[in-house]
Amino acid sequence: MLIIFDVVIFLYGLYTVYSSIKMKQTQELSNFFTGGSTEPIRDVHGYINYIYGRTIVLGAVAVIFGVVGFVNDYITPLPYVMKAMVVLFLTVVIWFTITINRAKRRFW
């Protein structure tokens, strides 16, 4: 049952990294990075440059968390590593949420 969560988090991380790289290459925002906001953004390029690296960090941590979760559940128990990963993942998610809010105030 937990494999579903591991796979979803892993795929979320991959999609986040992919979307971030695509956003940087095309210099166009998708709804994934705007939170569904319909208001026009003042500085698209500034916003992209601001969140690009931060989004890569979030995606990488999600990928690592998904892999470690899978290893923990199906290969060998890693209780201390898993606890550390949960703390790291939640910390990065909170940090990223704060980052997005700051970016919206700065570039919208």
N, C-alpha and C positions, 0 to 999 in steps of 0.2 A: 504493500500500500504506500509506503513512504517513497518508493521509487518514482511515483508520479510527481511528488514535490521536488525531488532531486532533478528530474528531467525538466520540469517547468522552469525552475530557477536557472538551470544550465542553459536552456534555450533562450530564456529572457536575457541572460548575459550575452550570449552570442548575437542576438538581435540588437541589443543595445550598442554593442561594439560596431556591428555592421551598419546600423543606422547612423551612428556618429561619423564613421568614415565616409559614408555616402553623402551625409550632410556637408561635411567639410569639402568634399570634391565638387559637389554641385552648387554649393553656397545657397541651398534652398532648405527651408525648414519644413518638417512634416508635423502632423498633429502630435506625434510621439514626443516632440520637444517643446511644443507650445502649450501642452496641457489642454488642448481643445479651445484655446482662446481665439475669439474671432476678431479681436481688436488688431489693427495694423501695428506692426512693430516699427519703432523709429530707426533702429540700427541693426539690421539683420546680420551683417558681417561681424559687427562687434559682439553680438549675442552668440553667434556661432563660435567665434574665437574664444569667448569666455567659457562656454560650457563644453567645448570639444574634449579637452583633456580630462575634465572632471567626469564626463560621461564614459570615457574609456576606462577610467578607474572603477566606476560603478559596475560596468559590464564585466571587467576582468575579475572583480571580487565575486560577482554573481556566478561566473563560470567556475571559479575555484571552489566556491561554496557548494555548487552542484556536484562537482567531482568528488570533493571530500565527503559530502553527504552520501553519495553512492558507495564510496569505498567503506565508509563507516557502517552502512546498513547491510552490505552484501559481501564484502571481502574480509575485513578485519575491523573489529571495534576500535575506535579511536576516541574515547570519551573526552580526554583533555583537549585534543586537537579540535574536536567538534564543538566543545564549549567555547573555545577561543574563536572559532570561525563564526559562530552565532553572534558573539559580541562584536567581532569585526564587521560582519555583514550589516547588523543593525546600526552600528555606528556610521558606516558608510552611507546607508540609506537615509539616516537622519541628516548627515552632513550634506548629502546631495539635495535633499528637500530644501534645506536652508539656502543652498547655492542657487537653486532654481528660483526661489522667492527673491533673493537678492538680484539675480539677473533680470527678473521681470520688472522689478522696481527701477533698475538701472537702464534697461534698454527699451522698455515699452513706453 
